[in-house]
Amino acid sequence: MGKTLAGIHSNIVVDVVPEPATFLALGVGLAALVVPSTEISRIARL
């Protein structure tokens, strides 16, 4: 049961990965730009 679920899960991941991966990369890029600026402003307020 667990093995079949794992196999199905890995198949779904392989099918779904290409599109979300690009969005994830964009999200990470945006976070890398946004987070430092918010951290700097937070530190500046302190």
mmCIF entry with sequence, helices, sheets and N, C-alpha, C, O atoms, coordinates in Angstrom:
data_MODEL
# 
_entry.id   MODEL 
# 
_entity.id                         1 
_entity.type                       polymer 
_entity.pdbx_number_of_molecules   1 
# 
_entity_poly.entity_id                      1 
_entity_poly.type                           'polypeptide(L)' 
_entity_poly.nstd_linkage                   no 
_entity_poly.nstd_monomer                   no 
_entity_poly.pdbx_seq_one_letter_code       MGKTLAGIHSNIVVDVVPEPATFLALGVGLAALVVPSTEISRIARL 
_entity_poly.pdbx_seq_one_letter_code_can   MGKTLAGIHSNIVVDVVPEPATFLALGVGLAALVVPSTEISRIARL 
_entity_poly.pdbx_strand_id                 A 
# 
loop_
_entity_poly_seq.entity_id 
_entity_poly_seq.num 
_entity_poly_seq.mon_id 
_entity_poly_seq.hetero 
1 1  MET n 
1 2  GLY n 
1 3  LYS n 
1 4  THR n 
1 5  LEU n 
1 6  ALA n 
1 7  GLY n 
1 8  ILE n 
1 9  HIS n 
1 10 SER n 
1 11 ASN n 
1 12 ILE n 
1 13 VAL n 
1 14 VAL n 
1 15 ASP n 
1 16 VAL n 
1 17 VAL n 
1 18 PRO n 
1 19 GLU n 
1 20 PRO n 
1 21 ALA n 
1 22 THR n 
1 23 PHE n 
1 24 LEU n 
1 25 ALA n 
1 26 LEU n 
1 27 GLY n 
1 28 VAL n 
1 29 GLY n 
1 30 LEU n 
1 31 ALA n 
1 32 ALA n 
1 33 LEU n 
1 34 VAL n 
1 35 VAL n 
1 36 PRO n 
1 37 SER n 
1 38 THR n 
1 39 GLU n 
1 40 ILE n 
1 41 SER n 
1 42 ARG n 
1 43 ILE n 
1 44 ALA n 
1 45 ARG n 
1 46 LEU n 
# 
_struct_asym.id          A 
_struct_asym.entity_id   1 
# 
loop_
_struct_conf.conf_type_id 
_struct_conf.id 
_struct_conf.pdbx_PDB_helix_id 
_struct_conf.beg_label_comp_id 
_struct_conf.beg_label_asym_id 
_struct_conf.beg_label_seq_id 
_struct_conf.pdbx_beg_PDB_ins_code 
_struct_conf.end_label_comp_id 
_struct_conf.end_label_asym_id 
_struct_conf.end_label_seq_id 
_struct_conf.pdbx_end_PDB_ins_code 
_struct_conf.beg_auth_comp_id 
_struct_conf.beg_auth_asym_id 
_struct_conf.beg_auth_seq_id 
_struct_conf.end_auth_comp_id 
_struct_conf.end_auth_asym_id 
_struct_conf.end_auth_seq_id 
_struct_conf.pdbx_PDB_helix_class 
_struct_conf.details 
_struct_conf.pdbx_PDB_helix_length 
HELX_P HELX_P1 AA1 GLY A 2  ? VAL A 16 ? GLY A 2  VAL A 16 1 ? 15 
HELX_P HELX_P2 AA2 PRO A 18 ? ARG A 45 ? PRO A 18 ARG A 45 1 ? 28 
# 
_struct_conf_type.id          HELX_P 
_struct_conf_type.criteria    ? 
_struct_conf_type.reference   ? 
# 
loop_
_atom_site.group_PDB 
_atom_site.id 
_atom_site.type_symbol 
_atom_site.label_atom_id 
_atom_site.label_alt_id 
_atom_site.label_comp_id 
_atom_site.label_asym_id 
_atom_site.label_entity_id 
_atom_site.label_seq_id 
_atom_site.pdbx_PDB_ins_code 
_atom_site.Cartn_x 
_atom_site.Cartn_y 
_atom_site.Cartn_z 
_atom_site.occupancy 
_atom_site.B_iso_or_equiv 
_atom_site.pdbx_formal_charge 
_atom_site.auth_seq_id 
_atom_site.auth_comp_id 
_atom_site.auth_asym_id 
_atom_site.auth_atom_id 
_atom_site.pdbx_PDB_model_num 
ATOM 1   N N  . MET A 1 1  ? 0.840  -1.209 0.000   1.00 0.00 ? 1  MET A N  1 
ATOM 2   C CA . MET A 1 1  ? 0.000  0.000  0.000   1.00 0.00 ? 1  MET A CA 1 
ATOM 3   C C  . MET A 1 1  ? 0.871  1.253  0.000   1.00 0.00 ? 1  MET A C  1 
ATOM 4   O O  . MET A 1 1  ? 0.706  2.141  -0.836  1.00 0.00 ? 1  MET A O  1 
ATOM 5   N N  . GLY A 1 2  ? 1.805  1.309  0.957   1.00 0.00 ? 2  GLY A N  1 
ATOM 6   C CA . GLY A 1 2  ? 2.690  2.456  1.035   1.00 0.00 ? 2  GLY A CA 1 
ATOM 7   C C  . GLY A 1 2  ? 3.533  2.627  -0.218  1.00 0.00 ? 2  GLY A C  1 
ATOM 8   O O  . GLY A 1 2  ? 3.757  3.742  -0.689  1.00 0.00 ? 2  GLY A O  1 
ATOM 9   N N  . LYS A 1 3  ? 4.005  1.477  -0.759  1.00 0.00 ? 3  LYS A N  1 
ATOM 10  C CA . LYS A 1 3  ? 4.845  1.546  -1.965  1.00 0.00 ? 3  LYS A CA 1 
ATOM 11  C C  . LYS A 1 3  ? 4.060  2.076  -3.157  1.00 0.00 ? 3  LYS A C  1 
ATOM 12  O O  . LYS A 1 3  ? 4.570  2.887  -3.929  1.00 0.00 ? 3  LYS A O  1 
ATOM 13  N N  . THR A 1 4  ? 2.817  1.617  -3.307  1.00 0.00 ? 4  THR A N  1 
ATOM 14  C CA . THR A 1 4  ? 2.014  2.085  -4.440  1.00 0.00 ? 4  THR A CA 1 
ATOM 15  C C  . THR A 1 4  ? 1.709  3.571  -4.287  1.00 0.00 ? 4  THR A C  1 
ATOM 16  O O  . THR A 1 4  ? 1.754  4.318  -5.264  1.00 0.00 ? 4  THR A O  1 
ATOM 17  N N  . LEU A 1 5  ? 1.401  4.003  -3.071  1.00 0.00 ? 5  LEU A N  1 
ATOM 18  C CA . LEU A 1 5  ? 1.143  5.426  -2.834  1.00 0.00 ? 5  LEU A CA 1 
ATOM 19  C C  . LEU A 1 5  ? 2.387  6.251  -3.145  1.00 0.00 ? 5  LEU A C  1 
ATOM 20  O O  . LEU A 1 5  ? 2.299  7.314  -3.759  1.00 0.00 ? 5  LEU A O  1 
ATOM 21  N N  . ALA A 1 6  ? 3.545  5.754  -2.718  1.00 0.00 ? 6  ALA A N  1 
ATOM 22  C CA . ALA A 1 6  ? 4.798  6.464  -2.995  1.00 0.00 ? 6  ALA A CA 1 
ATOM 23  C C  . ALA A 1 6  ? 5.039  6.561  -4.494  1.00 0.00 ? 6  ALA A C  1 
ATOM 24  O O  . ALA A 1 6  ? 5.459  7.603  -4.995  1.00 0.00 ? 6  ALA A O  1 
ATOM 25  N N  . GLY A 1 7  ? 4.768  5.453  -5.219  1.00 0.00 ? 7  GLY A N  1 
ATOM 26  C CA . GLY A 1 7  ? 4.940  5.447  -6.669  1.00 0.00 ? 7  GLY A CA 1 
ATOM 27  C C  . GLY A 1 7  ? 4.006  6.436  -7.347  1.00 0.00 ? 7  GLY A C  1 
ATOM 28  O O  . GLY A 1 7  ? 4.412  7.178  -8.241  1.00 0.00 ? 7  GLY A O  1 
ATOM 29  N N  . ILE A 1 8  ? 2.747  6.438  -6.913  1.00 0.00 ? 8  ILE A N  1 
ATOM 30  C CA . ILE A 1 8  ? 1.764  7.382  -7.472  1.00 0.00 ? 8  ILE A CA 1 
ATOM 31  C C  . ILE A 1 8  ? 2.204  8.809  -7.168  1.00 0.00 ? 8  ILE A C  1 
ATOM 32  O O  . ILE A 1 8  ? 2.141  9.681  -8.035  1.00 0.00 ? 8  ILE A O  1 
ATOM 33  N N  . HIS A 1 9  ? 2.644  9.043  -5.951  1.00 0.00 ? 9  HIS A N  1 
ATOM 34  C CA . HIS A 1 9  ? 3.078  10.376 -5.536  1.00 0.00 ? 9  HIS A CA 1 
ATOM 35  C C  . HIS A 1 9  ? 4.254  10.848 -6.387  1.00 0.00 ? 9  HIS A C  1 
ATOM 36  O O  . HIS A 1 9  ? 4.265  11.983 -6.865  1.00 0.00 ? 9  HIS A O  1 
ATOM 37  N N  . SER A 1 10 ? 5.246  9.972  -6.577  1.00 0.00 ? 10 SER A N  1 
ATOM 38  C CA . SER A 1 10 ? 6.410  10.348 -7.378  1.00 0.00 ? 10 SER A CA 1 
ATOM 39  C C  . SER A 1 10 ? 6.007  10.625 -8.827  1.00 0.00 ? 10 SER A C  1 
ATOM 40  O O  . SER A 1 10 ? 6.548  11.536 -9.454  1.00 0.00 ? 10 SER A O  1 
ATOM 41  N N  . ASN A 1 11 ? 5.060  9.845  -9.364  1.00 0.00 ? 11 ASN A N  1 
ATOM 42  C CA . ASN A 1 11 ? 4.572  10.095 -10.725 1.00 0.00 ? 11 ASN A CA 1 
ATOM 43  C C  . ASN A 1 11 ? 3.875  11.451 -10.825 1.00 0.00 ? 11 ASN A C  1 
ATOM 44  O O  . ASN A 1 11 ? 4.081  12.191 -11.787 1.00 0.00 ? 11 ASN A O  1 
ATOM 45  N N  . ILE A 1 12 ? 3.056  11.770 -9.834  1.00 0.00 ? 12 ILE A N  1 
ATOM 46  C CA . ILE A 1 12 ? 2.362  13.068 -9.814  1.00 0.00 ? 12 ILE A CA 1 
ATOM 47  C C  . ILE A 1 12 ? 3.391  14.195 -9.735  1.00 0.00 ? 12 ILE A C  1 
ATOM 48  O O  . ILE A 1 12 ? 3.281  15.192 -10.448 1.00 0.00 ? 12 ILE A O  1 
ATOM 49  N N  . VAL A 1 13 ? 4.380  14.036 -8.875  1.00 0.00 ? 13 VAL A N  1 
ATOM 50  C CA . VAL A 1 13 ? 5.422  15.052 -8.721  1.00 0.00 ? 13 VAL A CA 1 
ATOM 51  C C  . VAL A 1 13 ? 6.144  15.271 -10.044 1.00 0.00 ? 13 VAL A C  1 
ATOM 52  O O  . VAL A 1 13 ? 6.363  16.411 -10.453 1.00 0.00 ? 13 VAL A O  1 
ATOM 53  N N  . VAL A 1 14 ? 6.516  14.173 -10.719 1.00 0.00 ? 14 VAL A N  1 
ATOM 54  C CA . VAL A 1 14 ? 7.224  14.275 -12.002 1.00 0.00 ? 14 VAL A CA 1 
ATOM 55  C C  . VAL A 1 14 ? 6.362  14.979 -13.043 1.00 0.00 ? 14 VAL A C  1 
ATOM 56  O O  . VAL A 1 14 ? 6.863  15.793 -13.820 1.00 0.00 ? 14 VAL A O  1 
ATOM 57  N N  . ASP A 1 15 ? 5.067  14.667 -13.061 1.00 0.00 ? 15 ASP A N  1 
ATOM 58  C CA . ASP A 1 15 ? 4.161  15.292 -14.037 1.00 0.00 ? 15 ASP A CA 1 
ATOM 59  C C  . ASP A 1 15 ? 3.955  16.776 -13.733 1.00 0.00 ? 15 ASP A C  1 
ATOM 60  O O  . ASP A 1 15 ? 3.848  17.593 -14.648 1.00 0.00 ? 15 ASP A O  1 
ATOM 61  N N  . VAL A 1 16 ? 3.900  17.117 -12.456 1.00 0.00 ? 16 VAL A N  1 
ATOM 62  C CA . VAL A 1 16 ? 3.499  18.467 -12.039 1.00 0.00 ? 16 VAL A CA 1 
ATOM 63  C C  . VAL A 1 16 ? 4.695  19.415 -11.902 1.00 0.00 ? 16 VAL A C  1 
ATOM 64  O O  . VAL A 1 16 ? 4.531  20.631 -11.991 1.00 0.00 ? 16 VAL A O  1 
ATOM 65  N N  . VAL A 1 17 ? 5.885  18.871 -11.688 1.00 0.00 ? 17 VAL A N  1 
ATOM 66  C CA . VAL A 1 17 ? 7.058  19.691 -11.366 1.00 0.00 ? 17 VAL A CA 1 
ATOM 67  C C  . VAL A 1 17 ? 7.387  20.798 -12.374 1.00 0.00 ? 17 VAL A C  1 
ATOM 68  O O  . VAL A 1 17 ? 7.585  21.937 -11.950 1.00 0.00 ? 17 VAL A O  1 
ATOM 69  N N  . PRO A 1 18 ? 7.457  20.529 -13.684 1.00 0.00 ? 18 PRO A N  1 
ATOM 70  C CA . PRO A 1 18 ? 7.989  21.559 -14.592 1.00 0.00 ? 18 PRO A CA 1 
ATOM 71  C C  . PRO A 1 18 ? 7.339  22.930 -14.458 1.00 0.00 ? 18 PRO A C  1 
ATOM 72  O O  . PRO A 1 18 ? 8.045  23.937 -14.402 1.00 0.00 ? 18 PRO A O  1 
ATOM 73  N N  . GLU A 1 19 ? 5.998  22.994 -14.403 1.00 0.00 ? 19 GLU A N  1 
ATOM 74  C CA . GLU A 1 19 ? 5.335  24.294 -14.300 1.00 0.00 ? 19 GLU A CA 1 
ATOM 75  C C  . GLU A 1 19 ? 5.567  24.965 -12.942 1.00 0.00 ? 19 GLU A C  1 
ATOM 76  O O  . GLU A 1 19 ? 6.085  26.081 -12.899 1.00 0.00 ? 19 GLU A O  1 
ATOM 77  N N  . PRO A 1 20 ? 5.196  24.310 -11.826 1.00 0.00 ? 20 PRO A N  1 
ATOM 78  C CA . PRO A 1 20 ? 5.412  24.948 -10.517 1.00 0.00 ? 20 PRO A CA 1 
ATOM 79  C C  . PRO A 1 20 ? 6.879  25.286 -10.244 1.00 0.00 ? 20 PRO A C  1 
ATOM 80  O O  . PRO A 1 20 ? 7.171  26.238 -9.519  1.00 0.00 ? 20 PRO A O  1 
ATOM 81  N N  . ALA A 1 21 ? 7.796  24.516 -10.817 1.00 0.00 ? 21 ALA A N  1 
ATOM 82  C CA . ALA A 1 21 ? 9.218  24.781 -10.587 1.00 0.00 ? 21 ALA A CA 1 
ATOM 83  C C  . ALA A 1 21 ? 9.585  26.188 -11.045 1.00 0.00 ? 21 ALA A C  1 
ATOM 84  O O  . ALA A 1 21 ? 10.359 26.880 -10.383 1.00 0.00 ? 21 ALA A O  1 
ATOM 85  N N  . THR A 1 22 ? 9.027  26.610 -12.182 1.00 0.00 ? 22 THR A N  1 
ATOM 86  C CA . THR A 1 22 ? 9.305  27.958 -12.678 1.00 0.00 ? 22 THR A CA 1 
ATOM 87  C C  . THR A 1 22 ? 8.703  28.997 -11.741 1.00 0.00 ? 22 THR A C  1 
ATOM 88  O O  . THR A 1 22 ? 9.337  30.007 -11.437 1.00 0.00 ? 22 THR A O  1 
ATOM 89  N N  . PHE A 1 23 ? 7.467  28.746 -11.279 1.00 0.00 ? 23 PHE A N  1 
ATOM 90  C CA . PHE A 1 23 ? 6.837  29.659 -10.334 1.00 0.00 ? 23 PHE A CA 1 
ATOM 91  C C  . PHE A 1 23 ? 7.608  29.694 -9.019  1.00 0.00 ? 23 PHE A C  1 
ATOM 92  O O  . PHE A 1 23 ? 7.787  30.753 -8.418  1.00 0.00 ? 23 PHE A O  1 
ATOM 93  N N  . LEU A 1 24 ? 8.066  28.507 -8.577  1.00 0.00 ? 24 LEU A N  1 
ATOM 94  C CA . LEU A 1 24 ? 8.838  28.424 -7.345  1.00 0.00 ? 24 LEU A CA 1 
ATOM 95  C C  . LEU A 1 24 ? 10.134 29.206 -7.469  1.00 0.00 ? 24 LEU A C  1 
ATOM 96  O O  . LEU A 1 24 ? 10.522 29.930 -6.552  1.00 0.00 ? 24 LEU A O  1 
ATOM 97  N N  . ALA A 1 25 ? 10.809 29.058 -8.618  1.00 0.00 ? 25 ALA A N  1 
ATOM 98  C CA . ALA A 1 25 ? 12.051 29.797 -8.855  1.00 0.00 ? 25 ALA A CA 1 
ATOM 99  C C  . ALA A 1 25 ? 11.794 31.299 -8.831  1.00 0.00 ? 25 ALA A C  1 
ATOM 100 O O  . ALA A 1 25 ? 12.572 32.056 -8.250  1.00 0.00 ? 25 ALA A O  1 
ATOM 101 N N  . LEU A 1 26 ? 10.698 31.733 -9.463  1.00 0.00 ? 26 LEU A N  1 
ATOM 102 C CA . LEU A 1 26 ? 10.338 33.153 -9.444  1.00 0.00 ? 26 LEU A CA 1 
ATOM 103 C C  . LEU A 1 26 ? 10.018 33.612 -8.017  1.00 0.00 ? 26 LEU A C  1 
ATOM 104 O O  . LEU A 1 26 ? 10.426 34.694 -7.596  1.00 0.00 ? 26 LEU A O  1 
ATOM 105 N N  . GLY A 1 27 ? 9.292  32.785 -7.293  1.00 0.00 ? 27 GLY A N  1 
ATOM 106 C CA . GLY A 1 27 ? 8.943  33.115 -5.908  1.00 0.00 ? 27 GLY A CA 1 
ATOM 107 C C  . GLY A 1 27 ? 10.172 33.248 -5.039  1.00 0.00 ? 27 GLY A C  1 
ATOM 108 O O  . GLY A 1 27 ? 10.278 34.173 -4.234  1.00 0.00 ? 27 GLY A O  1 
ATOM 109 N N  . VAL A 1 28 ? 11.112 32.312 -5.205  1.00 0.00 ? 28 VAL A N  1 
ATOM 110 C CA . VAL A 1 28 ? 12.362 32.358 -4.441  1.00 0.00 ? 28 VAL A CA 1 
ATOM 111 C C  . VAL A 1 28 ? 13.159 33.601 -4.813  1.00 0.00 ? 28 VAL A C  1 
ATOM 112 O O  . VAL A 1 28 ? 13.736 34.260 -3.948  1.00 0.00 ? 28 VAL A O  1 
ATOM 113 N N  . GLY A 1 29 ? 13.189 33.921 -6.112  1.00 0.00 ? 29 GLY A N  1 
ATOM 114 C CA . GLY A 1 29 ? 13.889 35.126 -6.561  1.00 0.00 ? 29 GLY A CA 1 
ATOM 115 C C  . GLY A 1 29 ? 13.280 36.383 -5.964  1.00 0.00 ? 29 GLY A C  1 
ATOM 116 O O  . GLY A 1 29 ? 13.992 37.276 -5.504  1.00 0.00 ? 29 GLY A O  1 
ATOM 117 N N  . LEU A 1 30 ? 11.945 36.442 -5.977  1.00 0.00 ? 30 LEU A N  1 
ATOM 118 C CA . LEU A 1 30 ? 11.259 37.591 -5.385  1.00 0.00 ? 30 LEU A CA 1 
ATOM 119 C C  . LEU A 1 30 ? 11.514 37.666 -3.887  1.00 0.00 ? 30 LEU A C  1 
ATOM 120 O O  . LEU A 1 30 ? 11.766 38.744 -3.348  1.00 0.00 ? 30 LEU A O  1 
ATOM 121 N N  . ALA A 1 31 ? 11.449 36.522 -3.217  1.00 0.00 ? 31 ALA A N  1 
ATOM 122 C CA . ALA A 1 31 ? 11.699 36.484 -1.780  1.00 0.00 ? 31 ALA A CA 1 
ATOM 123 C C  . ALA A 1 31 ? 13.114 36.956 -1.464  1.00 0.00 ? 31 ALA A C  1 
ATOM 124 O O  . ALA A 1 31 ? 13.333 37.685 -0.496  1.00 0.00 ? 31 ALA A O  1 
ATOM 125 N N  . ALA A 1 32 ? 14.073 36.536 -2.287  1.00 0.00 ? 32 ALA A N  1 
ATOM 126 C CA . ALA A 1 32 ? 15.468 36.934 -2.090  1.00 0.00 ? 32 ALA A CA 1 
ATOM 127 C C  . ALA A 1 32 ? 15.627 38.447 -2.221  1.00 0.00 ? 32 ALA A C  1 
ATOM 128 O O  . ALA A 1 32 ? 16.474 39.049 -1.561  1.00 0.00 ? 32 ALA A O  1 
ATOM 129 N N  . LEU A 1 33 ? 14.804 39.060 -3.081  1.00 0.00 ? 33 LEU A N  1 
ATOM 130 C CA . LEU A 1 33 ? 14.853 40.519 -3.239  1.00 0.00 ? 33 LEU A CA 1 
ATOM 131 C C  . LEU A 1 33 ? 14.067 41.232 -2.134  1.00 0.00 ? 33 LEU A C  1 
ATOM 132 O O  . LEU A 1 33 ? 14.506 42.253 -1.605  1.00 0.00 ? 33 LEU A O  1 
ATOM 133 N N  . VAL A 1 34 ? 12.894 40.676 -1.795  1.00 0.00 ? 34 VAL A N  1 
ATOM 134 C CA . VAL A 1 34 ? 11.981 41.354 -0.869  1.00 0.00 ? 34 VAL A CA 1 
ATOM 135 C C  . VAL A 1 34 ? 12.430 41.203 0.584   1.00 0.00 ? 34 VAL A C  1 
ATOM 136 O O  . VAL A 1 34 ? 12.422 42.175 1.339   1.00 0.00 ? 34 VAL A O  1 
ATOM 137 N N  . VAL A 1 35 ? 12.819 40.001 0.975   1.00 0.00 ? 35 VAL A N  1 
ATOM 138 C CA . VAL A 1 35 ? 13.135 39.731 2.381   1.00 0.00 ? 35 VAL A CA 1 
ATOM 139 C C  . VAL A 1 35 ? 14.259 40.633 2.906   1.00 0.00 ? 35 VAL A C  1 
ATOM 140 O O  . VAL A 1 35 ? 14.097 41.227 3.973   1.00 0.00 ? 35 VAL A O  1 
ATOM 141 N N  . PRO A 1 36 ? 15.397 40.761 2.198   1.00 0.00 ? 36 PRO A N  1 
ATOM 142 C CA . PRO A 1 36 ? 16.451 41.636 2.704   1.00 0.00 ? 36 PRO A CA 1 
ATOM 143 C C  . PRO A 1 36 ? 15.987 43.080 2.910   1.00 0.00 ? 36 PRO A C  1 
ATOM 144 O O  . PRO A 1 36 ? 16.358 43.706 3.903   1.00 0.00 ? 36 PRO A O  1 
ATOM 145 N N  . SER A 1 37 ? 15.187 43.615 1.992   1.00 0.00 ? 37 SER A N  1 
ATOM 146 C CA . SER A 1 37 ? 14.716 44.991 2.114   1.00 0.00 ? 37 SER A CA 1 
ATOM 147 C C  . SER A 1 37 ? 13.804 45.151 3.330   1.00 0.00 ? 37 SER A C  1 
ATOM 148 O O  . SER A 1 37 ? 13.893 46.151 4.043   1.00 0.00 ? 37 SER A O  1 
ATOM 149 N N  . THR A 1 38 ? 12.921 44.164 3.574   1.00 0.00 ? 38 THR A N  1 
ATOM 150 C CA . THR A 1 38 ? 12.041 44.230 4.735   1.00 0.00 ? 38 THR A CA 1 
ATOM 151 C C  . THR A 1 38 ? 12.852 44.069 6.024   1.00 0.00 ? 38 THR A C  1 
ATOM 152 O O  . THR A 1 38 ? 12.573 44.735 7.021   1.00 0.00 ? 38 THR A O  1 
ATOM 153 N N  . GLU A 1 39 ? 13.852 43.188 6.003   1.00 0.00 ? 39 GLU A N  1 
ATOM 154 C CA . GLU A 1 39 ? 14.713 43.014 7.169   1.00 0.00 ? 39 GLU A CA 1 
ATOM 155 C C  . GLU A 1 39 ? 15.489 44.297 7.468   1.00 0.00 ? 39 GLU A C  1 
ATOM 156 O O  . GLU A 1 39 ? 15.617 44.691 8.627   1.00 0.00 ? 39 GLU A O  1 
ATOM 157 N N  . ILE A 1 40 ? 16.004 44.945 6.425   1.00 0.00 ? 40 ILE A N  1 
ATOM 158 C CA . ILE A 1 40 ? 16.752 46.192 6.598   1.00 0.00 ? 40 ILE A CA 1 
ATOM 159 C C  . ILE A 1 40 ? 15.850 47.272 7.190   1.00 0.00 ? 40 ILE A C  1 
ATOM 160 O O  . ILE A 1 40 ? 16.256 47.992 8.102   1.00 0.00 ? 40 ILE A O  1 
ATOM 161 N N  . SER A 1 41 ? 14.625 47.385 6.668   1.00 0.00 ? 41 SER A N  1 
ATOM 162 C CA . SER A 1 41 ? 13.693 48.392 7.186   1.00 0.00 ? 41 SER A CA 1 
ATOM 163 C C  . SER A 1 41 ? 13.315 48.075 8.632   1.00 0.00 ? 41 SER A C  1 
ATOM 164 O O  . SER A 1 41 ? 13.163 48.983 9.450   1.00 0.00 ? 41 SER A O  1 
ATOM 165 N N  . ARG A 1 42 ? 13.165 46.788 8.947   1.00 0.00 ? 42 ARG A N  1 
ATOM 166 C CA . ARG A 1 42 ? 12.833 46.375 10.312  1.00 0.00 ? 42 ARG A CA 1 
ATOM 167 C C  . ARG A 1 42 ? 13.971 46.736 11.265  1.00 0.00 ? 42 ARG A C  1 
ATOM 168 O O  . ARG A 1 42 ? 13.736 47.247 12.360  1.00 0.00 ? 42 ARG A O  1 
ATOM 169 N N  . ILE A 1 43 ? 15.204 46.466 10.840  1.00 0.00 ? 43 ILE A N  1 
ATOM 170 C CA . ILE A 1 43 ? 16.379 46.798 11.652  1.00 0.00 ? 43 ILE A CA 1 
ATOM 171 C C  . ILE A 1 43 ? 16.501 48.323 11.794  1.00 0.00 ? 43 ILE A C  1 
ATOM 172 O O  . ILE A 1 43 ? 16.839 48.832 12.863  1.00 0.00 ? 43 ILE A O  1 
ATOM 173 N N  . ALA A 1 44 ? 16.221 49.041 10.695  1.00 0.00 ? 44 ALA A N  1 
ATOM 174 C CA . ALA A 1 44 ? 16.309 50.503 10.714  1.00 0.00 ? 44 ALA A CA 1 
ATOM 175 C C  . ALA A 1 44 ? 15.317 51.092 11.722  1.00 0.00 ? 44 ALA A C  1 
ATOM 176 O O  . ALA A 1 44 ? 15.627 52.071 12.400  1.00 0.00 ? 44 ALA A O  1 
ATOM 177 N N  . ARG A 1 45 ? 14.123 50.490 11.819  1.00 0.00 ? 45 ARG A N  1 
ATOM 178 C CA . ARG A 1 45 ? 13.125 50.973 12.783  1.00 0.00 ? 45 ARG A CA 1 
ATOM 179 C C  . ARG A 1 45 ? 13.591 50.754 14.215  1.00 0.00 ? 45 ARG A C  1 
ATOM 180 O O  . ARG A 1 45 ? 13.343 51.586 15.087  1.00 0.00 ? 45 ARG A O  1 
ATOM 181 N N  . LEU A 1 46 ? 14.276 49.620 14.460  1.00 0.00 ? 46 LEU A N  1 
ATOM 182 C CA . LEU A 1 46 ? 14.788 49.349 15.795  1.00 0.00 ? 46 LEU A CA 1 
ATOM 183 C C  . LEU A 1 46 ? 15.919 50.324 16.117  1.00 0.00 ? 46 LEU A C  1 
ATOM 184 O O  . LEU A 1 46 ? 16.493 50.267 17.205  1.00 0.00 ? 46 LEU A O  1 
# 
